[in-house]
Amino acid sequence: MTYVELHARSAFSFLEGASVPEELVAACVNLELPAMALLDRDGVYGSPRFHLAAKKNGIKAHIGAEVTVIRPQLKSLKTKRDGPETAPTLDVMSLPLLVRNRTGYQNLCRLITLMKLRVPKHAKPGECSVTPEELAGHAEGLICLTGGEDGPLVSRMLYGQVIRDESRLDEGEKVGIAEWLLAVFGKENVYAELQRHSQRDQEARNQAIVELARKCGLPLLATNGVSYASPLQREVADVFTCIRNHVHLENAGRLLARNSEKYVKPAKNMEQLFADLPEAIANTVELSSRLEFTLADLGYEFPRYPVPAGETMSSFLRQRTEEGGRDRYTGRNGFPTYESARSQLERELILIEKLKLEGYFLIVWDIVQFCKSQGILIQGRGSAANSAVCFALGITAVDPIGMELLFERFLSEERGEWPDIDLDLPSGEQRERAIQYVYTRYGRLGAAMTANVITYRGRSAAREVGKVLGFDEETLARLSGLVHTWEWKDPKDSTERQFRDAGLDLHNSRIKKFFQLYQLVQDLPRHLGQHSGGMVICQGQLDSVVPLEPAAMPGRVVVQWDKEDCADLGLIKVDLLGLGMMAVLEDSITLIRNVSHEEVDLAHLPADDSMVYAALQKADTIGMFQVESRAQMSCLPRLRPQKFYDLVVQVAIIRPGPIVGNMVHPYLKRRQGRAAVSYPHPSLEPVLKRTLGVPLFQEQLLKMAMICAGFSGGEAEELRRAFGFKRSEVRMKEVEVKLRRGMENNGITGKAQEQIVQSITSFALYGFPESHAASFALIAYASAYLKCHYLAAFTAAILNNQPMGFYQPFTIIKDAQRHGLKVRCVDITVSDWLCTIEKEDDQAVKGAAEEDKRSLILRLGLKYVKGLTEQSGKAIVCERAKRPFLSIDDLRNRVPELRKDELRKLAAVGALNYIDQMPRLPTLTNQLVDIGVARGRNGVHRRDALWQVDRVTRATGPLYRELHEKDNNSPLPRMTLPERVDADFRGTGLTIGAHPVAHHRQELKKLGAAPANEISGMPDGTNVRVAGWVIVRQRPGTAKGFVFLTLEDETGVVNVIIKPQLFDRNRLVLANHPFLLIEGTLQNQDNVVSVKARSVKPLSFKIAAAPSHDFH
Amino acid sequence: MFACIYSGKLSDVSLRDFAYSFSPRVEETAGDTVVIDVRGCELLFGSAYELANEIVNRAAKPRAVGGLGGKINVAIAANPDAAIYAARYFKGVTFISPGEELTCLGELPIALLCPISIAQPQKTKGETPHKSTSSPGFWTLDEKSWEDTLETFRLWGIRTFADFAALPRAALSERLGQDGLRLQLLASGKSERQLELVQPAPDFGQSIELDYAIAELEPLSFTFARLLNQLCASLNSYGLATNELCIEMKLETGISHERKLSLPYPLRDHKVFLKLLLLDVEMHPPPAAVTSISIACEPVKPRVLQHGLFIPLTPEPEKLELTLARIMKLVGHENVGSPELVDTHRPAAFHIHRFALKNTFERKNKKTKIPQSAIPNPQCSLAFRIFRPPLRATVEAPQGCPTWISAWAGNQSVYGKIVRAAGPWRTTGNWWRANVWARDEWDVAVETLTANRKTGPPLPVLYRTFRELDGGGWFVEGMYD
């Protein structure tokens, strides 16, 4: 006889289970259990991982769930509602349901979806449940167990004990529940479940259940109600119980488990436990054999796209491809002709039809069409850019034929995996419109976001475990502070050292227990979140494939599986990703259209704009997409991009792949002509020629394998995956052997073979696909073009889409000002909520088109006033549109949303300086604004405004409300320049006036600090002193502990390199101080200038500064 | 005129006592600041300026001769607040002529205007604040309001007292209200207020040095009675009571014998105190003869009880406490109280809760819901007779299941063959602490060997046994009736 565990919970029951599905499967393997059923609470969250792990280990994975059901009001059940308040909830029960066949699985998914979508995401326990009628309607294909302590029978008995002090259930009640279950599920499909956890009262209830089973003819079924894989994990289960109930371990009392018996037990133990009821054990095997369903039989069908009558999806896709292909492959602007592209398109279409993916391509095409019709920028990226069909359909903007991209990277027949199309959209409202379109188009049950399982990690784990152990706030802060957030981890940083440094003794039993528990809870699921953009689409039937849930965001629905699980089970998804730069591009175009009445078409930008390449070569790239980081800026002057493909390389080269694989310097040397171009093998020349013999892209890796080892496209992609993120030693070895064998067959041996294997294996993990780089390069080029030609619009758009990119708004503005852009402060008489563009006051400047562009001025929006709510800001704009504000009193009266602190903030940053003091006619608004501005500049100053604000915001009685101040002149002094800078930083986080460092230039001269613009002209090796405001701090994981700072002064930025030893000695100063004086040696190589620091000193400038952007 | 003394960095000095040596009218503004009303001191110390110099000179003297042993700041001004600011922020002696306050204080940074520092005089232990009803008292500004005001000053560009004093009063009133005007008066050195005079703190401690050592309880009780009588009189005069008495007895051997009597509610009846103290000393006698005694108490408000017509009378608290003390003397204090079950799976776990009278009102309104209360406590339908302590047993359990048992203790014995056994019922807990517990319980039917001739073969008796899983052996916990 053997035994099958048919009632197990994983950690995907969220705080009710303590092991991940893989651990449960591993326990089955160790104990030689042939199968197991996973029944998580109200969901099948863990089933994909359970299924895959079981498949890998040859275990049968039964699927099911514990579903919360409202207790039926049966005539035979005399529900007593006058029991004490402390009785357990009588209204709901937890029903364990096992899936017998696909119909059962579909019913289970629909049942859970019904329950979940009825209530908001954070519904209280018990609120989320199915009705008995719904259960009856979805019972086919499901097998019901009578459950454990919260099952229909036992929970009722416990209730009976409490209210009537009796241990046995009334005979009629028991039979009533059993008969109801039999009526719902059928005689063959209800099992009386028995669990034995060495508890006296549980045994008493078991006797009652056995009696009932005999009476009603229910078969007995032994389970262990597993909640964790091994007894040790009971501690985690107890910790979760405490977290769930918001109590400490010390006062959790009987909420905690009575013992540690809910682990996966071997068949022998279970047989001993149920020696008196052998049929209960035998029935587990019999029932397991009846459960024919596994997730391999999911029943997921590729989405269908509704096509016009007389058309098939294939014919419709062919037509759309041909139309698009003829439109895009014109033979002009470097694109091939349609005829030359035709064979590739045909090859792809044949494969798409063979894999029955027409519907998928049409669905994506449909989303793209919608976005284009709505004026929403959209661009495909990732491996989709390898497909000519995607290009023809307008999904991507990169021509894979012209760029010789490898289609197999995107789609391959052999791989058995489905394509992954990522669509970039402007982040924010526009992206939400696209998402809502998909919901509308395919129905609420036809499309959903993929989930993102939030797990216990780092600080959250430390904090929650510490809280459960009853640590005080101070210790909790120290414990959670221990979790390292620096990307670079010092090898000397052992756990013991970290604890010791924080003043915590690991020998202390509580601290030790904390540490053990902290490690045990790592990576256990905590709750379900929503993936940033992945959507699964299934033409109205998604709820029969996977249960759906509401997301926290209104109008969104998520599936219970994360992105990886969906991919593993063959669900096709489309990623609708928000990209801040797309929003910037879109906003820029709108601003240009509104102000300059020009139409910028991103698809037809001049390909070789000299200003763009000049800026790139000078690394003048602040604000530009993908090329603005410090590392990119230090590479640009060496690479000196001259054409679009150089930009593709530039985007891809500063990545962990080329850096770890030591490809960056060889490529740059070859590019600069300092090293000869060579190839590992002559046959690789066509593949590596474009990158001067150095492999930089994943596609090259695949082609190398195809050429050298005779791999097919699919095999090559398989190789990439074997060495990719989910690498396994065994699989890597297998693939490597195959690769070497293939190369030997082609006569590549010895050093060349080693070199090729080395580059392939080291590169596969972090490599960047060329198609992806090309998609990004397009956006990078567009951003560079806009910055060079439409600086005002581009800067305004960047400021309106913060936070994004690498730099703070202050740096963006200072950079724009250095490029000649005039920026004006926030002013409630003219500022909108967002930053806008104004024309220069002096109309004489207007002339030629270029001059006209330069006469544009950036006006900061009210959004930049810290603490001003969007509601108040928009109310100001709305009220001003009716008629101008006459005074601060008028502003206060007409915009009641404005709080006192908001008004003070507006006054402090000078936004109220220009409020007109005189009445004026609405028709002359523009002229009068100008007059008002002029008077404001001469008359009202910030402290005048503050003085008035403090009067109008003070509550007065009705008698004095209409009393006006006789003397409008404030006795307060004007703000000095440093005071204004300080107020600007405090109020807006930036200043449009002189750079804070400029105010201290004389002091810095005395200290011998050179300005940033003088540094670039100095020879390599010079001893220099530089000083400035730290705008970026970085400690990348690949930099061996080196820290990189970017200092900014009024003339530009300086890059500083800090050695690990220097950082250790000056940790506090370097990590926290805003202004630094650094002495070191200048490195000037190929116009890439940086200072290698020798000493660091803090500068005590009494000027407020915005915080730096730290990457650590 | 007023003189303010600021001790600055001098620590552990009793500035108040030092100030009393110059004038009885003293305000203890803060731990390091006192203000003296110097009016009428001319005959003793000469002019106010001479008085200030005298204060400084005397403060410089060593503590043994009545000085403070260091330098202090003294300021004389026409109002206490101006004197305080000057003393706190100017070194040495400062004399501010009436009308010259702003000239002197004007350059002080505005952040120093904070009225909080002078609004929280430090109380000594057992002392209660004594505010004069006629005095306007300290005007205080809470911390948040002061921070807001300071932020306003920062925004207005007000840096010094003089900047603030220069603002027009009416306009200031419109913006900062009465608080603003008061602050402006402080800044211009023109505030008017009376001193918050302090009186010597009442002493709620009594002590006595004995002429000869006492080694017996009876003579000691007379001494206790005297001290407690004085103590209660002192409490009575202030309308206070105490819920804790601290007794320290110095012994012949040179060591101290300390006792602490904690009362469940405040009392001030010296007879009750004496009886309780004597019972306690009987239970915990000093190991040697006593040479000195001191008794101190923490004064608290007396208990006020509102009786009701329909509320049943509770025993007199004093009598109840005495009765309990007598019982404790007999059975030990750890054995007196009401047992309370501990919320745990650990079988039969309880703790003793000290008896205390509860406030009826509180009892009515105290409805706390704890999640544990929702967990049913399964009860056995059989009556169970618990052996306290459990009987240590010898059990034969060849395959884990007990088959034979024998246990003796006192007049209880369990011996015989186990004919049926149910279990193990396993409980484990406290895994996060050092005192982890784990045990297996077995319900066993034991067939005793002695047969009754009248009733035939012996009937098995049901017992509950358990085994400590950490190697503690077997026990019989009780029997089912």
Interface residues (C-beta under 8 A of the other chain):
Chain A: E85 T86 A87 P88 L158 Q161 V162 D165 S167 H197 S198 Q199 R200 D201 E203 A204 R234 E235 D238 N245 V247 L249 N251 A252 G253 R254 L255 L256 R258 N259 S260 E261 L469 S509 R510 K513 R904 A907 A908 R943 L946 W947 D950 R951 R954 E965 D967 P971 L972 P973 M975 E979 A983
Chain B: T152 L155 W156 G157 I158 A166 L167 P168 A171 E174 R175 L176 G177 V342 D343 T344 H345 K369 P371 Q372 S373 A374 I375 P376 N377 P378 Q379 C380 S381 A422 G423 P424 W425 R426 T427 T428 G429 W431 W432 R433 A434 A438 D440 E441 D443
